Amino acid sequence: MPRVIWKGAISFGLVHVPVALYPASSESGIDFDWLDKRSMDPVGYKRINKRTGKEITKEHIVRGVKLPGGDYVVLGDDEIKAAYPKTMQTIEIECFVQPTEIPFTMLEKPFYLEPIAKGEKVYTLLREAMLAAGVVGIARLVMHTKEHLAVLVPSGPALMLDTLRWAHEVRPWTELKLPPEGRQAASLKDAELKMAVQLIEDMTERWQPERYEDRFTQAIQALVDRRAETGHTEAVEPLEAGTEPAPSNVVDLTELLRRSVGARKGGEAADAPKTRKTEAAQPARKAPAKAITSRKAAPRKRA
């Protein structure tokens, strides 16, 4: 089971669904390490001061944003987190849309969401309501000091979250030399189009992802196995080398949903201050658990 990489809550109107975020995909393929061919020693990354050429430790590294003139603005981790005091622990649903409105080019990486802190009921409520309405949710969240746009999708018993690319990150096709739309531009004949459609219909089938495998990885692994069996190997000497989530803050689901719908009808901008004031008058609620960020393993150089 993969490790939890984030904990917080889905914000759905005035309802909060406490969840844990798990990666839903894994990288596959042959993992090539770099070796020094003279000694078969591993070759790895080092943090090097580019001016002095000396290695430095992690505690001496700060984050800097380069300005057009060449100067840097240096920001600490606490300053970066303070820029998102609300969304650091929240998957904030901003709207719901039809699934077909999101193009494939926007999809980036999938994750699973698991209910925690006795949040199973509100988790199920959100999942089933989205299925009944036939929609997916567009949300924002912050992971690893970076804000992501995301789509929340009910899938079987799970709520899944796919991070999305920002619109400006998708390159337009206007820079490419593409034929104009429509059959007339390429002078397509009716017979040609009819035969092409027939071929496509003959090749159309139900999607079965388990039928498709990584043939390149299999071929490389077979080569590695043959080399190992015949003794063609090189010896490489190894180098020496949670906070518990708060309980669900949902007390009266019906009331919270009613107030959420009322806020939408009355206008979000006008009612936002009143909603905050009303919530402040209620008994104090525990804040969602702090985000838990997994440490990234140091990347290895690849050939």
ChimeraX commands (.cxc) that place a marker at each C-alpha (Angstrom):
marker #1 position 0.00,0.00,0.00 radius 0.5
marker #1 position 1.45,3.41,-0.92 radius 0.5
marker #1 position 2.12,5.99,1.79 radius 0.5
marker #1 position -0.22,8.87,2.52 radius 0.5
marker #1 position 1.16,11.99,0.84 radius 0.5
marker #1 position -1.39,14.53,2.06 radius 0.5
marker #1 position -4.12,14.81,4.72 radius 0.5
marker #1 position -6.84,17.40,4.94 radius 0.5
marker #1 position -10.46,17.79,3.90 radius 0.5
marker #1 position -12.64,18.26,0.83 radius 0.5
marker #1 position -14.51,21.55,1.16 radius 0.5
marker #1 position -18.06,21.08,-0.19 radius 0.5
marker #1 position -20.11,24.16,0.60 radius 0.5
marker #1 position -20.14,24.24,4.41 radius 0.5
marker #1 position -19.48,20.50,4.59 radius 0.5
marker #1 position -15.96,19.19,5.14 radius 0.5
marker #1 position -14.98,15.64,4.19 radius 0.5
marker #1 position -11.77,14.58,6.00 radius 0.5
marker #1 position -9.60,12.57,3.59 radius 0.5
marker #1 position -6.14,11.14,3.03 radius 0.5
marker #1 position -4.54,11.35,-0.42 radius 0.5
marker #1 position -2.75,8.34,-1.93 radius 0.5
marker #1 position -0.97,8.06,-5.30 radius 0.5
marker #1 position -3.07,6.04,-7.76 radius 0.5
marker #1 position -0.27,5.37,-10.25 radius 0.5
marker #1 position 3.30,4.11,-10.19 radius 0.5
marker #1 position 6.24,4.51,-12.52 radius 0.5
marker #1 position 7.31,1.41,-14.40 radius 0.5
marker #1 position 10.22,0.53,-16.64 radius 0.5
marker #1 position 13.88,-0.33,-16.34 radius 0.5
marker #1 position 15.65,1.83,-13.78 radius 0.5
marker #1 position 19.14,2.53,-15.14 radius 0.5
marker #1 position 21.79,3.71,-12.65 radius 0.5
marker #1 position 24.87,5.64,-13.73 radius 0.5
marker #1 position 28.20,3.94,-13.04 radius 0.5
marker #1 position 31.81,5.00,-13.49 radius 0.5
marker #1 position 33.02,2.49,-16.13 radius 0.5
marker #1 position 36.61,2.67,-14.82 radius 0.5
marker #1 position 35.77,1.47,-11.31 radius 0.5
marker #1 position 32.08,0.47,-11.41 radius 0.5
marker #1 position 31.39,3.01,-8.65 radius 0.5
marker #1 position 27.89,4.53,-8.47 radius 0.5
marker #1 position 27.53,8.06,-9.86 radius 0.5
marker #1 position 24.99,10.24,-8.03 radius 0.5
marker #1 position 23.76,13.79,-7.54 radius 0.5
marker #1 position 25.45,16.29,-5.27 radius 0.5
marker #1 position 24.44,19.77,-4.14 radius 0.5
marker #1 position 27.27,21.88,-5.52 radius 0.5
marker #1 position 27.90,25.61,-5.11 radius 0.5
marker #1 position 28.35,26.59,-8.76 radius 0.5
marker #1 position 30.79,29.39,-7.92 radius 0.5
marker #1 position 33.11,27.53,-5.54 radius 0.5
marker #1 position 32.53,24.01,-6.81 radius 0.5
marker #1 position 32.17,22.81,-3.21 radius 0.5
marker #1 position 29.43,20.53,-1.93 radius 0.5
marker #1 position 26.97,22.11,0.53 radius 0.5
marker #1 position 24.47,20.61,2.95 radius 0.5
marker #1 position 20.68,20.87,2.75 radius 0.5
marker #1 position 20.34,23.25,5.71 radius 0.5
marker #1 position 22.31,25.91,3.84 radius 0.5
marker #1 position 19.96,25.90,0.85 radius 0.5
marker #1 position 17.15,28.47,0.54 radius 0.5
marker #1 position 14.55,29.04,-2.18 radius 0.5
marker #1 position 15.07,32.02,-4.45 radius 0.5
marker #1 position 13.01,33.51,-7.28 radius 0.5
marker #1 position 15.13,35.19,-9.94 radius 0.5
marker #1 position 14.12,38.68,-11.07 radius 0.5
marker #1 position 14.63,40.04,-14.61 radius 0.5
marker #1 position 17.60,42.12,-13.45 radius 0.5
marker #1 position 19.40,39.10,-12.03 radius 0.5
marker #1 position 18.65,39.67,-8.33 radius 0.5
marker #1 position 16.78,37.09,-6.25 radius 0.5
marker #1 position 13.91,37.28,-3.81 radius 0.5
marker #1 position 14.58,34.70,-1.09 radius 0.5
marker #1 position 11.56,33.03,0.55 radius 0.5
marker #1 position 11.52,30.71,3.56 radius 0.5
marker #1 position 9.32,27.63,3.86 radius 0.5
marker #1 position 7.15,29.31,6.51 radius 0.5
marker #1 position 6.59,32.32,4.25 radius 0.5
marker #1 position 5.56,30.08,1.37 radius 0.5
marker #1 position 3.11,28.14,3.56 radius 0.5
marker #1 position 1.68,31.39,4.96 radius 0.5
marker #1 position 0.74,32.45,1.43 radius 0.5
marker #1 position -1.89,29.69,1.46 radius 0.5
marker #1 position -3.18,29.64,5.06 radius 0.5
marker #1 position -6.51,28.14,4.02 radius 0.5
marker #1 position -5.91,25.86,1.06 radius 0.5
marker #1 position -2.84,24.11,2.45 radius 0.5
marker #1 position -5.18,21.62,4.16 radius 0.5
marker #1 position -8.21,21.83,1.90 radius 0.5
marker #1 position -9.36,20.44,-1.44 radius 0.5
marker #1 position -11.68,23.33,-2.19 radius 0.5
marker #1 position -14.38,22.48,-4.75 radius 0.5
marker #1 position -15.11,25.63,-6.75 radius 0.5
marker #1 position -17.72,24.26,-9.17 radius 0.5
marker #1 position -19.08,21.14,-10.84 radius 0.5
marker #1 position -18.91,20.45,-14.58 radius 0.5
marker #1 position -19.78,17.73,-17.06 radius 0.5
marker #1 position -16.95,15.15,-17.42 radius 0.5
marker #1 position -16.86,15.57,-21.20 radius 0.5
marker #1 position -15.94,19.26,-20.81 radius 0.5
marker #1 position -12.43,18.40,-19.59 radius 0.5
marker #1 position -10.07,17.54,-22.51 radius 0.5
marker #1 position -7.52,14.74,-22.18 radius 0.5
marker #1 position -4.70,17.25,-22.63 radius 0.5
marker #1 position -5.52,18.77,-19.23 radius 0.5
marker #1 position -5.21,15.53,-17.22 radius 0.5
marker #1 position -1.92,15.10,-15.36 radius 0.5
marker #1 position -1.73,12.60,-12.46 radius 0.5
marker #1 position -4.34,10.48,-10.59 radius 0.5
marker #1 position -4.75,10.03,-6.82 radius 0.5
marker #1 position -7.09,8.12,-4.52 radius 0.5
marker #1 position -8.97,9.81,-1.69 radius 0.5
marker #1 position -9.75,7.76,1.43 radius 0.5
marker #1 position -12.14,8.93,4.15 radius 0.5
marker #1 position -10.57,9.36,7.59 radius 0.5
marker #1 position -11.59,10.61,11.04 radius 0.5
marker #1 position -15.12,9.13,10.87 radius 0.5
marker #1 position -15.81,10.88,7.57 radius 0.5
marker #1 position -17.29,7.84,5.80 radius 0.5
marker #1 position -20.85,9.21,5.73 radius 0.5
marker #1 position -20.04,12.59,4.18 radius 0.5
marker #1 position -17.59,10.89,1.82 radius 0.5
marker #1 position -20.37,8.59,0.61 radius 0.5
marker #1 position -22.81,11.49,0.42 radius 0.5
marker #1 position -20.53,13.50,-1.87 radius 0.5
marker #1 position -19.70,10.48,-4.04 radius 0.5
marker #1 position -23.32,9.41,-4.53 radius 0.5
marker #1 position -24.57,12.97,-5.08 radius 0.5
marker #1 position -21.99,13.52,-7.82 radius 0.5
marker #1 position -22.92,10.22,-9.47 radius 0.5
marker #1 position -26.61,11.11,-9.35 radius 0.5
marker #1 position -25.92,14.52,-10.91 radius 0.5
marker #1 position -23.50,13.09,-13.48 radius 0.5
marker #1 position -20.82,15.70,-12.74 radius 0.5
marker #1 position -17.22,16.01,-11.58 radius 0.5
marker #1 position -15.83,18.69,-9.27 radius 0.5
marker #1 position -13.20,21.30,-10.13 radius 0.5
marker #1 position -11.04,22.03,-7.10 radius 0.5
marker #1 position -7.78,23.56,-5.89 radius 0.5
marker #1 position -5.27,22.17,-3.43 radius 0.5
marker #1 position -1.67,22.79,-2.39 radius 0.5
marker #1 position 0.87,19.95,-2.31 radius 0.5
marker #1 position 4.61,20.38,-1.78 radius 0.5
marker #1 position 4.29,24.21,-1.71 radius 0.5
marker #1 position 2.68,24.20,-5.16 radius 0.5
marker #1 position -0.94,24.95,-5.98 radius 0.5
marker #1 position -2.70,22.47,-8.25 radius 0.5
marker #1 position -5.92,22.62,-10.20 radius 0.5
marker #1 position -7.70,19.27,-9.93 radius 0.5
marker #1 position -10.81,17.35,-10.91 radius 0.5
marker #1 position -12.67,15.26,-8.32 radius 0.5
marker #1 position -14.17,12.13,-9.92 radius 0.5
marker #1 position -16.41,9.40,-8.42 radius 0.5
marker #1 position -15.06,6.04,-9.59 radius 0.5
marker #1 position -16.60,2.85,-8.22 radius 0.5
marker #1 position -16.41,3.02,-4.41 radius 0.5
marker #1 position -13.70,5.70,-4.53 radius 0.5
marker #1 position -13.45,9.41,-4.98 radius 0.5
marker #1 position -10.46,10.04,-7.21 radius 0.5
marker #1 position -8.57,13.25,-7.73 radius 0.5
marker #1 position -6.71,14.00,-10.96 radius 0.5
marker #1 position -4.41,16.99,-11.01 radius 0.5
marker #1 position -4.92,19.17,-14.06 radius 0.5
marker #1 position -2.57,21.28,-16.10 radius 0.5
marker #1 position -3.24,25.00,-16.02 radius 0.5
marker #1 position -4.66,26.35,-19.27 radius 0.5
marker #1 position -1.47,28.29,-20.07 radius 0.5
marker #1 position 0.59,25.08,-19.73 radius 0.5
marker #1 position -1.15,23.43,-22.69 radius 0.5
marker #1 position 0.46,24.59,-25.92 radius 0.5
marker #1 position -1.94,25.69,-28.66 radius 0.5
marker #1 position -1.98,23.88,-31.99 radius 0.5
marker #1 position -1.94,27.21,-33.81 radius 0.5
marker #1 position 1.87,26.96,-33.95 radius 0.5
marker #1 position 1.64,23.78,-36.03 radius 0.5
marker #1 position 0.98,23.38,-39.74 radius 0.5
marker #1 position -2.27,21.43,-39.59 radius 0.5
marker #1 position -4.77,20.89,-42.44 radius 0.5
marker #1 position -7.99,22.89,-42.04 radius 0.5
marker #1 position -11.03,21.19,-40.54 radius 0.5
marker #1 position -13.52,19.53,-42.83 radius 0.5
marker #1 position -13.20,16.96,-45.61 radius 0.5
marker #1 position -13.13,19.55,-48.39 radius 0.5
marker #1 position -9.73,20.93,-47.40 radius 0.5
marker #1 position -7.94,17.70,-48.37 radius 0.5
marker #1 position -10.32,16.85,-51.20 radius 0.5
marker #1 position -11.37,13.60,-49.55 radius 0.5
marker #1 position -13.52,11.32,-51.69 radius 0.5
marker #1 position -16.72,9.84,-50.28 radius 0.5
marker #1 position -15.45,6.32,-51.00 radius 0.5
marker #1 position -12.21,6.98,-49.11 radius 0.5
marker #1 position -14.02,8.33,-46.08 radius 0.5
marker #1 position -16.53,5.47,-46.12 radius 0.5
marker #1 position -13.76,2.83,-46.16 radius 0.5
marker #1 position -11.86,4.59,-43.38 radius 0.5
marker #1 position -15.00,4.72,-41.22 radius 0.5
marker #1 position -15.64,1.03,-41.89 radius 0.5
marker #1 position -12.08,0.14,-40.84 radius 0.5
marker #1 position -12.45,2.17,-37.63 radius 0.5
marker #1 position -15.75,0.44,-36.83 radius 0.5
marker #1 position -14.15,-2.98,-37.39 radius 0.5
marker #1 position -11.31,-2.07,-34.99 radius 0.5
marker #1 position -13.60,-0.60,-32.31 radius 0.5
marker #1 position -13.87,-2.69,-29.15 radius 0.5
marker #1 position -14.35,-2.40,-25.39 radius 0.5
marker #1 position -11.37,-0.82,-23.61 radius 0.5
marker #1 position -9.37,-3.50,-21.75 radius 0.5
marker #1 position -6.26,-1.90,-20.20 radius 0.5
marker #1 position -4.89,-5.24,-18.95 radius 0.5
marker #1 position -4.29,-6.30,-22.57 radius 0.5
marker #1 position -1.56,-3.70,-23.02 radius 0.5
marker #1 position 1.93,-4.16,-21.61 radius 0.5
marker #1 position 5.24,-2.34,-21.75 radius 0.5
marker #1 position 7.06,-4.36,-24.44 radius 0.5
marker #1 position 10.27,-2.32,-24.25 radius 0.5
marker #1 position 10.66,-2.97,-20.52 radius 0.5
marker #1 position 10.03,-6.67,-21.07 radius 0.5
marker #1 position 12.67,-6.82,-23.81 radius 0.5
marker #1 position 15.29,-5.03,-21.67 radius 0.5
marker #1 position 14.49,-7.21,-18.65 radius 0.5
marker #1 position 14.88,-10.34,-20.80 radius 0.5
marker #1 position 18.28,-9.07,-21.95 radius 0.5
marker #1 position 19.31,-8.40,-18.34 radius 0.5
marker #1 position 18.19,-11.90,-17.31 radius 0.5
marker #1 position 20.20,-13.53,-20.13 radius 0.5
marker #1 position 23.32,-11.57,-19.16 radius 0.5
marker #1 position 22.87,-12.55,-15.52 radius 0.5
marker #1 position 22.43,-16.24,-16.39 radius 0.5
marker #1 position 25.67,-16.30,-18.42 radius 0.5
marker #1 position 27.64,-14.47,-15.74 radius 0.5
marker #1 position 28.10,-11.23,-17.69 radius 0.5
marker #1 position 27.77,-8.97,-14.64 radius 0.5
marker #1 position 29.83,-6.28,-12.90 radius 0.5
marker #1 position 30.29,-6.03,-9.14 radius 0.5
marker #1 position 29.35,-2.63,-7.69 radius 0.5
marker #1 position 30.49,-1.97,-4.13 radius 0.5
marker #1 position 27.73,-0.24,-2.17 radius 0.5
marker #1 position 28.54,3.13,-0.62 radius 0.5
marker #1 position 28.26,3.74,3.12 radius 0.5
marker #1 position 26.03,5.58,3.46 radius 0.5
marker #1 position 1.60,12.15,11.79 radius 0.5
marker #1 position -0.42,13.87,13.43 radius 0.5
marker #1 position -3.69,12.07,13.98 radius 0.5
marker #1 position -6.54,13.65,11.97 radius 0.5
marker #1 position -9.28,15.53,13.79 radius 0.5
marker #1 position -12.76,13.99,13.84 radius 0.5
marker #1 position -15.23,15.05,11.17 radius 0.5
marker #1 position -16.67,18.47,11.98 radius 0.5
marker #1 position -20.04,17.64,10.45 radius 0.5
marker #1 position -22.78,17.78,13.10 radius 0.5
marker #1 position -25.99,18.26,11.11 radius 0.5
marker #1 position -25.54,17.37,7.45 radius 0.5
marker #1 position -29.01,18.44,6.41 radius 0.5
marker #1 position -28.58,21.88,7.97 radius 0.5
marker #1 position -25.14,22.43,6.46 radius 0.5
marker #1 position -26.36,21.39,3.02 radius 0.5
marker #1 position -29.42,23.64,3.33 radius 0.5
marker #1 position -27.23,26.60,4.27 radius 0.5
marker #1 position -24.81,25.81,1.43 radius 0.5
marker #1 position -27.61,25.80,-1.14 radius 0.5
marker #1 position -29.03,29.00,0.35 radius 0.5
marker #1 position -25.65,30.69,0.13 radius 0.5
marker #1 position -25.36,29.76,-3.55 radius 0.5
marker #1 position -28.81,31.13,-4.35 radius 0.5
marker #1 position -28.31,34.31,-2.37 radius 0.5
marker #1 position -24.97,35.12,-3.91 radius 0.5
marker #1 position -21.63,33.96,-2.59 radius 0.5
marker #1 position -20.02,37.39,-2.45 radius 0.5
marker #1 position -22.78,39.02,-0.40 radius 0.5
marker #1 position -23.26,36.13,2.01 radius 0.5
marker #1 position -19.65,35.18,2.65 radius 0.5
marker #1 position -19.14,37.53,5.67 radius 0.5
marker #1 position -22.46,36.48,7.22 radius 0.5
marker #1 position -21.58,32.80,6.82 radius 0.5
marker #1 position -18.26,33.28,8.56 radius 0.5
marker #1 position -19.91,35.18,11.41 radius 0.5
marker #1 position -22.55,32.50,11.87 radius 0.5
marker #1 position -19.95,29.76,11.94 radius 0.5
marker #1 position -17.88,31.71,14.46 radius 0.5
marker #1 position -20.87,31.79,16.83 radius 0.5
marker #1 position -21.08,28.01,16.83 radius 0.5
marker #1 position -19.04,25.86,19.24 radius 0.5
marker #1 position -15.36,25.80,18.37 radius 0.5
marker #1 position -14.43,23.13,15.87 radius 0.5
marker #1 position -11.20,21.34,15.55 radius 0.5
marker #1 position -9.20,22.29,12.50 radius 0.5
marker #1 position -8.43,19.58,9.92 radius 0.5
marker #1 position -5.21,17.71,10.44 radius 0.5
marker #1 position -2.07,19.39,9.18 radius 0.5
marker #1 position -0.92,18.36,5.76 radius 0.5
marker #1 position 1.58,15.53,5.81 radius 0.5
marker #1 position 4.09,15.73,3.02 radius 0.5
marker #1 position 6.17,12.72,2.12 radius 0.5
marker #1 position 9.86,13.12,1.62 radius 0.5
marker #1 position 11.03,12.65,-1.90 radius 0.5
marker #1 position 13.82,10.19,-2.46 radius 0.5
marker #1 position 16.89,11.67,-4.11 radius 0.5
marker #1 position 16.54,11.16,-7.87 radius 0.5
marker #1 position 19.00,8.89,-9.57 radius 0.5
marker #1 position 20.67,9.79,-12.81 radius 0.5
marker #1 position 19.56,7.81,-15.78 radius 0.5
marker #1 position 21.50,6.88,-18.86 radius 0.5
marker link #1:1,2 radius 0.2
marker link #1:2,3 radius 0.2
marker link #1:3,4 radius 0.2
marker link #1:4,5 radius 0.2
marker link #1:5,6 radius 0.2
marker link #1:6,7 radius 0.2
marker link #1:7,8 radius 0.2
marker link #1:8,9 radius 0.2
marker link #1:9,10 radius 0.2
marker link #1:10,11 radius 0.2
marker link #1:11,12 radius 0.2
marker link #1:12,13 radius 0.2
marker link #1:13,14 radius 0.2
marker link #1:14,15 radius 0.2
marker link #1:15,16 radius 0.2
marker link #1:16,17 radius 0.2
marker link #1:17,18 radius 0.2
marker link #1:18,19 radius 0.2
marker link #1:19,20 radius 0.2
marker link #1:20,21 radius 0.2
marker link #1:21,22 radius 0.2
marker link #1:22,23 radius 0.2
marker link #1:23,24 radius 0.2
marker link #1:24,25 radius 0.2
marker link #1:25,26 radius 0.2
marker link #1:26,27 radius 0.2
marker link #1:27,28 radius 0.2
marker link #1:28,29 radius 0.2
marker link #1:29,30 radius 0.2
marker link #1:30,31 radius 0.2
marker link #1:31,32 radius 0.2
marker link #1:32,33 radius 0.2
marker link #1:33,34 radius 0.2
marker link #1:34,35 radius 0.2
marker link #1:35,36 radius 0.2
marker link #1:36,37 radius 0.2
marker link #1:37,38 radius 0.2
marker link #1:38,39 radius 0.2
marker link #1:39,40 radius 0.2
marker link #1:40,41 radius 0.2
marker link #1:41,42 radius 0.2
marker link #1:42,43 radius 0.2
marker link #1:43,44 radius 0.2
marker link #1:44,45 radius 0.2
marker link #1:45,46 radius 0.2
marker link #1:46,47 radius 0.2
marker link #1:47,48 radius 0.2
marker link #1:48,49 radius 0.2
marker link #1:49,50 radius 0.2
marker link #1:50,51 radius 0.2
marker link #1:51,52 radius 0.2
marker link #1:52,53 radius 0.2
marker link #1:53,54 radius 0.2
marker link #1:54,55 radius 0.2
marker link #1:55,56 radius 0.2
marker link #1:56,57 radius 0.2
marker link #1:57,58 radius 0.2
marker link #1:58,59 radius 0.2
marker link #1:59,60 radius 0.2
marker link #1:60,61 radius 0.2
marker link #1:61,62 radius 0.2
marker link #1:62,63 radius 0.2
marker link #1:63,64 radius 0.2
marker link #1:64,65 radius 0.2
marker link #1:65,66 radius 0.2
marker link #1:66,67 radius 0.2
marker link #1:67,68 radius 0.2
marker link #1:68,69 radius 0.2
marker link #1:69,70 radius 0.2
marker link #1:70,71 radius 0.2
marker link #1:71,72 radius 0.2
marker link #1:72,73 radius 0.2
marker link #1:73,74 radius 0.2
marker link #1:74,75 radius 0.2
marker link #1:75,76 radius 0.2
marker link #1:76,77 radius 0.2
marker link #1:77,78 radius 0.2
marker link #1:78,79 radius 0.2
marker link #1:79,80 radius 0.2
marker link #1:80,81 radius 0.2
marker link #1:81,82 radius 0.2
marker link #1:82,83 radius 0.2
marker link #1:83,84 radius 0.2
marker link #1:84,85 radius 0.2
marker link #1:85,86 radius 0.2
marker link #1:86,87 radius 0.2
marker link #1:87,88 radius 0.2
marker link #1:88,89 radius 0.2
marker link #1:89,90 radius 0.2
marker link #1:90,91 radius 0.2
marker link #1:91,92 radius 0.2
marker link #1:92,93 radius 0.2
marker link #1:93,94 radius 0.2
marker link #1:94,95 radius 0.2
marker link #1:95,96 radius 0.2
marker link #1:96,97 radius 0.2
marker link #1:97,98 radius 0.2
marker link #1:98,99 radius 0.2
marker link #1:99,100 radius 0.2
marker link #1:100,101 radius 0.2
marker link #1:101,102 radius 0.2
marker link #1:102,103 radius 0.2
marker link #1:103,104 radius 0.2
marker link #1:104,105 radius 0.2
marker link #1:105,106 radius 0.2
marker link #1:106,107 radius 0.2
marker link #1:107,108 radius 0.2
marker link #1:108,109 radius 0.2
marker link #1:109,110 radius 0.2
marker link #1:110,111 radius 0.2
marker link #1:111,112 radius 0.2
marker link #1:112,113 radius 0.2
marker link #1:113,114 radius 0.2
marker link #1:114,115 radius 0.2
marker link #1:115,116 radius 0.2
marker link #1:116,117 radius 0.2
marker link #1:117,118 radius 0.2
marker link #1:118,119 radius 0.2
marker link #1:119,120 radius 0.2
marker link #1:120,121 radius 0.2
marker link #1:121,122 radius 0.2
marker link #1:122,123 radius 0.2
marker link #1:123,124 radius 0.2
marker link #1:124,125 radius 0.2
marker link #1:125,126 radius 0.2
marker link #1:126,127 radius 0.2
marker link #1:127,128 radius 0.2
marker link #1:128,129 radius 0.2
marker link #1:129,130 radius 0.2
marker link #1:130,131 radius 0.2
marker link #1:131,132 radius 0.2
marker link #1:132,133 radius 0.2
marker link #1:133,134 radius 0.2
marker link #1:134,135 radius 0.2
marker link #1:135,136 radius 0.2
marker link #1:136,137 radius 0.2
marker link #1:137,138 radius 0.2
marker link #1:138,139 radius 0.2
marker link #1:139,140 radius 0.2
marker link #1:140,141 radius 0.2
marker link #1:141,142 radius 0.2
marker link #1:142,143 radius 0.2
marker link #1:143,144 radius 0.2
marker link #1:144,145 radius 0.2
marker link #1:145,146 radius 0.2
marker link #1:146,147 radius 0.2
marker link #1:147,148 radius 0.2
marker link #1:148,149 radius 0.2
marker link #1:149,150 radius 0.2
marker link #1:150,151 radius 0.2
marker link #1:151,152 radius 0.2
marker link #1:152,153 radius 0.2
marker link #1:153,154 radius 0.2
marker link #1:154,155 radius 0.2
marker link #1:155,156 radius 0.2
marker link #1:156,157 radius 0.2
marker link #1:157,158 radius 0.2
marker link #1:158,159 radius 0.2
marker link #1:159,160 radius 0.2
marker link #1:160,161 radius 0.2
marker link #1:161,162 radius 0.2
marker link #1:162,163 radius 0.2
marker link #1:163,164 radius 0.2
marker link #1:164,165 radius 0.2
marker link #1:165,166 radius 0.2
marker link #1:166,167 radius 0.2
marker link #1:167,168 radius 0.2
marker link #1:168,169 radius 0.2
marker link #1:169,170 radius 0.2
marker link #1:170,171 radius 0.2
marker link #1:171,172 radius 0.2
marker link #1:172,173 radius 0.2
marker link #1:173,174 radius 0.2
marker link #1:174,175 radius 0.2
marker link #1:175,176 radius 0.2
marker link #1:176,177 radius 0.2
marker link #1:177,178 radius 0.2
marker link #1:178,179 radius 0.2
marker link #1:179,180 radius 0.2
marker link #1:180,181 radius 0.2
marker link #1:181,182 radius 0.2
marker link #1:182,183 radius 0.2
marker link #1:183,184 radius 0.2
marker link #1:184,185 radius 0.2
marker link #1:185,186 radius 0.2
marker link #1:186,187 radius 0.2
marker link #1:187,188 radius 0.2
marker link #1:188,189 radius 0.2
marker link #1:189,190 radius 0.2
marker link #1:190,191 radius 0.2
marker link #1:191,192 radius 0.2
marker link #1:192,193 radius 0.2
marker link #1:193,194 radius 0.2
marker link #1:194,195 radius 0.2
marker link #1:195,196 radius 0.2
marker link #1:196,197 radius 0.2
marker link #1:197,198 radius 0.2
marker link #1:198,199 radius 0.2
marker link #1:199,200 radius 0.2
marker link #1:200,201 radius 0.2
marker link #1:201,202 radius 0.2
marker link #1:202,203 radius 0.2
marker link #1:203,204 radius 0.2
marker link #1:204,205 radius 0.2
marker link #1:205,206 radius 0.2
marker link #1:206,207 radius 0.2
marker link #1:207,208 radius 0.2
marker link #1:208,209 radius 0.2
marker link #1:209,210 radius 0.2
marker link #1:210,211 radius 0.2
marker link #1:211,212 radius 0.2
marker link #1:212,213 radius 0.2
marker link #1:213,214 radius 0.2
marker link #1:214,215 radius 0.2
marker link #1:215,216 radius 0.2
marker link #1:216,217 radius 0.2
marker link #1:217,218 radius 0.2
marker link #1:218,219 radius 0.2
marker link #1:219,220 radius 0.2
marker link #1:220,221 radius 0.2
marker link #1:221,222 radius 0.2
marker link #1:222,223 radius 0.2
marker link #1:223,224 radius 0.2
marker link #1:224,225 radius 0.2
marker link #1:225,226 radius 0.2
marker link #1:226,227 radius 0.2
marker link #1:227,228 radius 0.2
marker link #1:228,229 radius 0.2
marker link #1:229,230 radius 0.2
marker link #1:230,231 radius 0.2
marker link #1:231,232 radius 0.2
marker link #1:232,233 radius 0.2
marker link #1:233,234 radius 0.2
marker link #1:234,235 radius 0.2
marker link #1:235,236 radius 0.2
marker link #1:236,237 radius 0.2
marker link #1:237,238 radius 0.2
marker link #1:238,239 radius 0.2
marker link #1:239,240 radius 0.2
marker link #1:240,241 radius 0.2
marker link #1:242,243 radius 0.2
marker link #1:243,244 radius 0.2
marker link #1:244,245 radius 0.2
marker link #1:245,246 radius 0.2
marker link #1:246,247 radius 0.2
marker link #1:247,248 radius 0.2
marker link #1:248,249 radius 0.2
marker link #1:249,250 radius 0.2
marker link #1:250,251 radius 0.2
marker link #1:251,252 radius 0.2
marker link #1:252,253 radius 0.2
marker link #1:253,254 radius 0.2
marker link #1:254,255 radius 0.2
marker link #1:255,256 radius 0.2
marker link #1:256,257 radius 0.2
marker link #1:257,258 radius 0.2
marker link #1:258,259 radius 0.2
marker link #1:259,260 radius 0.2
marker link #1:260,261 radius 0.2
marker link #1:261,262 radius 0.2
marker link #1:262,263 radius 0.2
marker link #1:263,264 radius 0.2
marker link #1:264,265 radius 0.2
marker link #1:265,266 radius 0.2
marker link #1:266,267 radius 0.2
marker link #1:267,268 radius 0.2
marker link #1:268,269 radius 0.2
marker link #1:269,270 radius 0.2
marker link #1:270,271 radius 0.2
marker link #1:271,272 radius 0.2
marker link #1:272,273 radius 0.2
marker link #1:273,274 radius 0.2
marker link #1:274,275 radius 0.2
marker link #1:275,276 radius 0.2
marker link #1:276,277 radius 0.2
marker link #1:277,278 radius 0.2
marker link #1:278,279 radius 0.2
marker link #1:279,280 radius 0.2
marker link #1:280,281 radius 0.2
marker link #1:281,282 radius 0.2
marker link #1:282,283 radius 0.2
marker link #1:283,284 radius 0.2
marker link #1:284,285 radius 0.2
marker link #1:285,286 radius 0.2
marker link #1:286,287 radius 0.2
marker link #1:287,288 radius 0.2
marker link #1:288,289 radius 0.2
marker link #1:289,290 radius 0.2
marker link #1:290,291 radius 0.2
marker link #1:291,292 radius 0.2
marker link #1:292,293 radius 0.2
marker link #1:293,294 radius 0.2
marker link #1:294,295 radius 0.2
marker link #1:295,296 radius 0.2
marker link #1:296,297 radius 0.2
marker link #1:297,298 radius 0.2
marker link #1:298,299 radius 0.2
marker link #1:299,300 radius 0.2
marker link #1:300,301 radius 0.2
marker link #1:301,302 radius 0.2
marker link #1:302,303 radius 0.2
view
